[in-house]
Amino acid sequence: MTAPFTGGHSDPTVQPVPASVVETVDAADTTLQNPQRAVIALGSNLGNRLENLQGAVDALEDTPGVRVKAVSPVYETEPWGVEPGSQPSYFNAVVVLRTTLPPSSLLERAHAVEEAFHRVRDERWGPRTLDVDIVAYASVVSDDPQLTLPHPRAHQRAFVLAPWHDVDPEALLHGRGPVAELLDTVTRDGVTPREDLELQLPE
């Protein structure tokens, strides 16, 4: 099978996924019946931020009915919606999955992963060890307050759009348009690629 999301990167420092890893992941896909594609945004600004993100990637891969297909480069981002300097900066990344879990079950798993990393929800826009957000699930559109799909603010956030575009330059955000075009409409101020850091695709 042709490796997905390994060509046409906007960032020349992004390394393609090794063919051996792609073959292993594709082989694992045969255990999934009619999988759907989902996009997950990760963020952390407390503790060991890189380890938190890698732990989330690994936990998602360990979930029955989930296969991690692509992991973006890491970006460092100024906190959203708070006074400058009031919180540590975030590390952000995007993960592309294939999954047989319905959106509601994937959300439950996302919350369980957050809780495993001691995520606290005391305040909106508060600092957190780990944030696991479902950005998109196939072409599903839902106004459910528990899980709005696609994510209602993803089209405004460079820290979601930039890493997503890195792993899938042809990506579309349903109802909003191509991710590449959306990325051109938002500011990248405070969103910096961390070329010295890397998340590992589970083998």
N, C-alpha and C positions, 0 to 999 in steps of 0.2 A: 504494500500500500504506500502511496506517495505520502511523504511526511508533511503534515499540516503545519501552517504558520511558521515555516522556516526560511522563507524567502521574502525579499522585498522590504526588509526592515528599514524604517526611517533612521534608526540609530546604528551606524556602522560598527559600534562596539558590541552590539548584541550578537552573541554566538549562536549558531544553529544548534538544534538539539541533535546529539549524536544519533546516527542511524540505528545503532544497536538498541538505544533506549526507545526510539520510536517503534521499532519492531516489537519490543517487549510490551509496550503499552498497547499497541494495536492487537497483539495476540491476546492480551487480557480483555480487550473489547469483545472478543468472541463469547465471553461469559455473560455479557450484558444483552438482554433482549430488547430491541427497539430503543436504544439509548437516545436521550435528548442532550442537546448542547446547552451548557449553562456557563455564565461568566460571573466570577466571584471577585470582589474587591477586598483586599486585606489592608489593615492599617494597625500601627502600634506606635505609641509614644511614651510608654513606661517600661522599665526593666530593660532586658536585653532585646532590643527591638528586632534585630535580625533573627535571633533565635526564636522569638515569638512568631514571626512570619513563617519561618521554616517549619516550626512545629505545627502551624495551621495547615500548611501544604501537606505535611506528612499525615496529619490526622484526617484530612479529607481523603487522601489516597487510601487510608486504612478503613474507610467507610464502605460497607457492603453496598454494591450498586453504584459505586462512584469510581471513575478513572480520571486521574489528572492527566490532561493532554498537553498543556503548555503552561509555563510559568514565566512571567514577564521579568524584565530588569527591575531593580529597586530604585525608587525615587525618594528623595527627602523633601518633605513638604511642611510649610508653616501651617500651624493649626487653623482650622476653618471656623469662622464664626465667633472668635474670641479676641480679646485684646492682645496685640503683638507682644511677645515676650512673656505672656502669662502662663504658657505651657511649653514643655519640650516639643521639639519638632517631631513629625511623624516619619516613619518609614512606610511606604506604600508599595503595593504590587497588585497585579491582577493574575488570576488563575482561570484557565479554561478547562472545563470538565465535560465529560460525557457521563450521563447518569440515567438510571432507571427510576430513581426516586422522584415522586411527584414534588412540585414546588413546596408544598407544606412540610413534607418530610425533610427536604433539603434545608429548609429554614430551621427546623428543629435541630438538625445536625449542626448547622452553623452556630446556633445559640449554645449547643452543648460544647462545641470547640471553644467558644469564647469563655464559657464558664470554667472549662478546664484550665484556662490561663488566668482565672480570677478576675474576669471582666466585671466591673462595677458600673451600674447604670444609675448613679445618684443624680446626675445632671446632664441635660442636653449639651452636646458639644464638650462634655467633660473629658479629661484625659483617660486613656484606657490602655491596658496591657495588650488588648487585641480586639480588633473590629473585623467581623466577617459579614460582608453584605452581599446579597444576591443582586447583581446588576441586571441580568437578563436571563431568561429561561426560555429557550427556543424562541418562538414568536408569540408567546403567551402575553396577553394584556389583561391586567387585573387591577381593580380599584380597591381590593380588600385592604382595610387599614392595617391588618397584620402583616401583609406582604404585597406592596404595590409593585406591579411589574409592567414595563421595566422600571428600574429605580427612578423615582421622580426627579432626582437632582443630578443624575449621572451626566446628563448632557451639559451641565454647568461646571463640571469639576475636571480640571486638567490632570489632577492626581489619579483620576480613573481613566480618562480618555487617553492620556499619553502612554501609560504602560499597556493598555488594551491595544492601542494602535501598533505598538512595538511587536506584540505577539500575533496580531491579525490585522495587517494593513487594509484588508478589504472588509473589515467588520462593519455591520450595520446595527444601529440602535433603533429597534423597532419603534416606528412612530416619530422618530427624530431625524433619521437619515444616516449617511455614512459617518463613521467615527472620525475619519480623516477631515471631513468638512466641519464637523462639530468642533474638533480640536483647533481649527483655524479661527473660531469665533470666540474662544476664551483666552484669558491671559494665563501665561505660564509663570508669571512672577511668583516666586516662593516655591516653585516646583522644580527640583534639581535632580537630574539623573546621578545616581551614585555608581560610577563605573568601577569603583573599588570593591563593590559588594555584589554578591550573587546568591540567588536561591537555587537549590538543586531540585531538578525534576526527579521524583521518586523513581527508582529502578524496579 
